[in-house]
């Protein structure tokens, strides 16, 4: 092992990473973070080697880091197949169809938030929700005379609720993988913070929407529902797969078997839709592609929402990003650079509440300077994992903090990939006159509730003595493996 790397060198590596990310995401044409992470990994390696750290040891750190995220990547593969099967089987279209049916002009904002929650839960994607249903709802809201900023806030609150809580979401899989918790434990634990946030948001949307007239044509919604019925066989039976997955979550079925069960039910639904068995493997691998006949009759909103979505291969971009990010994290971790940063930040975390607060604001800071919600989960997650463990807090407490801040505030930063996308879809800025940020109630209230729980101890579950000793044993084993790799 090498010597302790000076803090200024660690900060130099982090600053270089942030500058590279800013260039790649905001200034270049492609907007991907992969090469920036690889370049920053190379610089981190040079700094570590210059301080006496052996390459073989650093390489072992990279492999261990990627191994820790392997479950999340396997789940993402299964989720990709499930989304393809659920779209082709009419499950996602049915959820959208029945969700649209609950829309009522008298409770428009409330219903919009609920509808976007349903769609985002079904797809695991806030982006596709805002870019399809969200666009239609902005137009309906303008017809009702509702401020587009308020409508956008309701849409985004609902979309990010679903993104945060859906087992189909990549960030929902990533957070527990980084923090060392289980997917379904993580989802159940988030109910403590997201439920009061959502209830408050819905009450405010009811108040804001109270008194609006109902004499408005919902033609844009009707076009979409009619298009869904033209393209798919729609029946309440198609709601069985998502209900089954929810039931498996409640019954604590392990993530991979539960999601594979969702894939199997999706394949059954493909049969009900008349999809040829010869196409099942193609859909599971590459996603759902609408036929030429359906493209001619489908509404543009429906085509945008489902065509080309899902499939194993469509998850490879996210998986490759995770690998690149975990490579950087592995080098930073193996060379103790993350530890140096954590020690500096943890010096102000004197108790459980301040630890949660530091974690929340670190995630928000990474969202601001790194412009990427994945890094806002990965970097703080790696930095504070041991601190949570040393306070004997279960991993699901950390994974919840990561999602309560990293995932859910990304859309509030104008230059973040999520923020720029939401503005592009909805035509509404985040801040200033006409900005949606004050009305995206779930997104700014959720981190505050998480901090409140940190100081009060509400729902902050602790490890048993046996669990804590197991964590210590795993740490010792990792150290021994690292030492052996140097021999």
N, C-alpha and C positions, 0 to 999 in steps of 0.2 A: 504493500500500500504506500501511497505517496504522502506528502506533507499536506497540511491544511492549506487550502487555496485562499489567498487574501480576498476579502469581501469585494474590493474594488474590481478584481478580475472577474468575480462572479457577476457583478453588476454590469460589467462590460459585455459579457456573454449575453445576458438578458436584454440589454439595450440593443445589441446587434440583432438578436432575434426579433425584437419588436419592430425595429427599422425595416428588416427584411420582410416581415409579415405585412407591414404597412405598404411597402412597395409592391409586393406580389398581389395583395388583395385590392388595394385602392388605385395604384398607378399603372400596373401592367394590364395587358388585355385579357388574361385568362382568369385572374382572381382566385387562384388556388394557393393553398398554404404549404403544399407538400415540399417544394424545392427550398423554400425558406427554412423549413424545419431541418431538412437535410444539411443545408449550408451551415445553419447554426449548430447542428450536431458536430460538423467537422471542426468548427471553431472551438466548441467545448472540448473536443478531443485533444486539440492542439494545446489548449490551456492546461488540461489535466496532465498530459504527457510532460509538458514543460515543468510541472510541479512534482514529477517523479512517479506518476501513476502509470502502471503498465497497460499496454493495449489489450493484452489477454484478459486482464481483470475488467477493463471497461467493456470489452466485448461480452463477457459473461453478464455484466450488468444490463446490457442491451437485451440479451436473450431472456434474462429473468423478467425484465420489464414487459417485454412483448408476451411472455408466457402468462403473466398475471392478467393480461387483457384478452387472453384466448377465449375464455368463456363468452365474453361479450361479442367477439367476432363470430363465434359459432352461432350464437343467438341471432345476430344480424343476418347470417346466411339463411337461417330458418325463417326469420321474419320476412325476408325478401320473397321467399317462396310462398309464404302465407298470403302476403299482400297480392301477389299475382293470382293465386287461386281464389282469393276472396273477391277480387274484381271480376275475373272471368266467370265466377260462379254466381255473380249478382248479389253477393253479401254486402259489399260496400255500396253499390248503387241502391240496394234496398234500405240501408241505414240512412243514406242521404234522402231518399224518397220519403220515408216516414218522418224523418226530421223536418223536412220542408213542410209537411202537413200540419205541424204544430204551430207554424208561423201565423201570428195574428197581429194586424196593425195596431190594435189597442195596447199591446205589450211588446212592441217591436224590438226595443233594445234588449229586454229580458230574453225574448225568444231568439234573437240573433246570437246572443252569447251562448244560450243552450244549444242551438243548432250547430254553431261552430265547434262547440265541445264534442258533440256527437260525431261530426265528420272527422275531426282531428283524432278522436279516440279510435275511429274506424281505420284511418289511414296512417296514424302515427306521425303525421306531418302538419306542422303549422303553416308551412309555406304553401302547400297545395291547397289547404283550406282557405287561406287568405286570397290566393291567386284565382280561385274559382268562385266558391260560394260568397267569399268576402266581396268580390267585385260586384256581384249581383245585389248583395245587401246594401252596398253603398248607394247604388242607384235607387233602390226601393226607399231607403232612408231619405234621400234627397226629395223624392216624390212626396214623402210625408212631411216635409219641411223640417227635418231633424238635422242639426249641425253635423256635417260629415265627420268632424273630429270625434264627436261622441259616438257615432256609429262605428268608426274605426276602432275606438277604444274597446267597445263591446265585442267586436269581431276578434280583436287580438287577444283580449282576456280569455275568450272561449277557445280560440285556437291554441293558445299556449297552455291552457288547462289540459286539453286533450293530449298535446305533445308531451307534457310533463307526466301524465298519468298512464299513457298507453304503453303496453309492453311491446308495441310495434315501433316505438320511437328509438332512434339511435342514441340520443342523449340519456334517455331513461335506462338504457342498457349500459351506457358508458360509465355513468356515475357510480353505480354499485361495483363495477369491475375495478375502478380506480380506488375506491374506498375499502374494498374487501368485504362487501356485504352481498346478500343474495337479491336477485331481481325482484321477486314477489314480496320479500320482506321490505325492500326499499319502497315499493309502490304502496304497501299498506301503511308504512311509517309516514309517508308524505301526506296521508289523509289528515293527519293532525294539523298541518299548516295550511294545506290547500283548501280544506273544507271551510274553515272560518273566512278565509280570503275570498272564496267564491261566493259564500252566502252574503257577505257584506257587499261585494260587487253587484250581485243580482238585485239586492234590495235598492241600491243606489240607481241601477238601471231602471228599475220599476218606477222610482220617484222621478227620475229625469224624463222618462217616457210617458208619465201620467198626463192625460188630457189631450193627447194627440188624436186627431180625427181618424176614422177608419174608412173614409171614402177614397180609397186609393186602389188603383189597379195593380195587382200583383202578377202582371203578365210575365215578367222575367222569371219569377219563380215557377209559374205555370208552364212556361216553355221548357224549363229544365225537368220538372216532374213528368210532363208528357213525353219528353225525349227519353227519359229513363224507362218509362213503360213501353215505349216503342222498341227499345233496344234490348230489354231484359224481361224475363218472367219475374214479376215481383210478387212476393208472398211473405206473410209473417214467418213462415217456416225458415226463411233465409236469415232470420235473426238468431237462429239456434247456435251457429258457430261462435259469434261473439259472446253470447250468453254462456256458452259452454266454457270458453276461455276464462271469463270472469268467475265462473263457478270453480274452475280449477285454481285460480288465484286464491279464492276464499278457502279452498280445501288444502292449500299449501302444497300442491303438486309441484315438483321441481320444474324450473323454467323450460328447459329443452324438451322434456317429454310432453309438457302441457302445450307448448307451441307447435310441436310436431302433430299433436292431436288436432290443433286448429288447422294445420295444413291438410290433414286427412279429411276433415269435414268440408274444407274448401274444395277438395277434389270431388267429393260427393255432389256438392252444389254445382260444380262444372258439368257433371253428368246431367243434372236436372235442367241446366240451361241448354243442353244439346250440344255441348262442346265435344268434339271427337276425341276419343282416347289418344289418338295419334298426336294431338296437339297439347296434351297435358304436360308432357315433359318440357316442351318448348316454352309454355307459359310459366312453369315453375322456374325455369332457368333464365329466361330473358324478359319475363313480364308479359302483361296483357297488351295485345295490339288489336285494335278494332279492324274488322274486315272492311273492304271497300264499300260493301252494301250498307254497313252501319255508319260509316263515315259520311255517306250521302244523306242520311236521315237524322243523324244525331245533331243536337244543338252544340254550338261551339264551346259553351261552358262545360258540357259533359265530356267532350273530346279532350279538352284541356285537363280535366280532372283525372280521367282514368286511362287515356290512351298512352301506352308506353310505360306505364307505372308498374312497380313490383318486379319480382324476379330476383334470383340469386345474383346475377351479374350486375344488377343495378346497385347492389350494396358494396361492390368492390371499391368504389371511390371512397366511401366512408371508411372501409376497412383499411385501405392503403393509407389514409390520413391518420388513422389510429396508430398504425405501425410506425409511421414517420414521427408522430408526436411521442410515442412511447420510446422510440430510439433516443430522441433528445432527452426525455425524462430519465431513461436508463443511464445515460452518461452523467447527467447532472446528479443523479442519485448515487451511483457507484463511486463517484469522485467526491462525494459529500458536499457538492456545491449547493444542492437543495437544502441540505442540513444547515449550511452557513446562513442561507437566506431565512430559513425557518427560525433559526436561533435569534436572528436580528429582529424579526417580526414578533416572535413569541415573547420577547422581552417585555412587551407591553400587555401580553395576555396573562394576567395574574390569576384569573379564575375561569370557571366554565363559561360564564356569560361573555367575558372578553375574548375567550378563544373562539366562540361561535361568531362574535362580531368581527374579529380579525379575518376569519375564514370568509364570511359573507362579503366584506369589503374587498378582500383580495380577489374574489371571483369577479366582482363588479369592475375592479381596476384592470384585470386582464381583459375583460370585455371591451373596456375603453381603449386600452393601448394596443392590444393584440388583434382587435377587430374580429374575434372568432370565439363562438360559444364553446367549441370543443376544447380549446386550450384553457378557457375559463373553468372548465371542469377538471382537466387533466393536471395542470400545473399546481393549483392549490390542493387538489386531492392528494398528490404525491408529497407536497410539502407538509401537510398537517396530519397525515395518517397516524404517524407515531405519537403525535401530541394528543390526539383523541384517545389512542390506546393507552397512553400513560396515565390519562385521567380515568381510565377504565370505562370509557364510553364505547358502546357498540358501534361497529362500522356503519350501520344504517343511519346513525346520527350525522356522521360526516357526509354520507352520500345524499342525505336529505338537504343539508346545508348547501351542497354543491348545486343541486337542482333549484333550491329556493332562491339562488342568486345567479349562478352561472347561466342556466338555461333561460330563466324567466325574465331577466333584465336585458338580454342581448338585443331585443328589438327596440329598446329605449335609447340606444346609442346610434346616432345618425350614420356614422361611418362604419359601424359594425356590419358584417354581411347580412345579418338578420334585419337590422334597422333599415338599411338601404333597400332590401327586398320588400319589406312591408310598405315603405313609402312608394316604391315603384308600383306595387300592385294596387294600392288603395288611393294613391294620389294625395295623401295627407302627410304632412311633415310630423316629426316627433314633438318639436318644441316651438315656442313662439306663438304668435297669433294663429289660431286654427290648428294647433298641434294636438295630436291624440294622446301624448304621454300622460297628462293629468287624468284622462278618462280610461286609460288601460289599468284599471284599479287593481286587478289581480297581480299585475306585474310589479307594482311598487309596494303593495301592501304585504305580499307574501314574505319578502325578506325581513320586513319589520316584525312580523309575527314570529318568524324563526329566531330572531335576536331576542324577542321577549321570552320565548321558551328557553333560550339558553340561560338567561339570568334567573328565571323562576324555577327551572328544572322540570317543567311540564313536559312529559313524554320523552325526556332525555334518558333513555334506557341504559343501564350500566351492565357491564360484564359480571358474570359470576366469577368467583375465585378460580374455578376450573377453566373458564374461558380465558381469563387473563393469563394464567400459567401456560395455556396452549399458545397464546400469542407470543409470550416470551420465548417459548421453546422454538417456535417457527423463526423468530428473529435470530436466535442462536444458530439454528440450522443454516439459515441464509449466510451468516457470517462464516461458518465453517466451510460451506461450499465455495464461498468467495476466496477464502484462504487457500483451499485446495487448488482452485483454478490458477493460482499464482505459482504453484510448485512445478 
